[in-house]
Amino acid sequence: MLLFRGAPALSPFRIERLLATGRRIAPALGAIHVDYLHFVSLRGSLTAIQTTVLERLLDYDAARAADSRPGQLLLTVPRPGTISPWSSKATDIAQVCGLDAVHRIERGRAWWIDAPAPLAPAAVTALASRLHDPMTEAVMTDTAEVSALFEAHAPRPLGRIVLG
């Protein structure tokens, strides 16, 4: 799996609104930074030229990748076991551009929660509930967990539920 950091995911205005909410949960909260992250599952390797094409498709900026963000990392990603509409379109575009080795592309958001000390697990859970839609997204704390997005599972047998 390849990882590409993308553009900022929220405007400064939206971040300020989230900070106000976050400070009610964790008063010591200093800042929140959020960028898009692109996760690329491959079925083969990419050449240097293909990697450049993929970076351009994802609006990737190498200077941004070197930036380190302070704070605890939370990732909001599509729920494992689903394929987001964004993923379907992005994967189709990559393959039309000749990137046949690209199996699937997913996009998530990386949230860096900056506070003087790591937030307590309860505060992280409360804050995470404000950062994602639990119907369509999951929260993860490490990019290694994201490989779950690309796992394929055998279909289960059809089950019936008798009502009334």
Order of alpha helices (4+ residues) and beta strands (2+ residues): beta-alpha-beta-alpha-alpha-beta-alpha-beta-alpha-beta
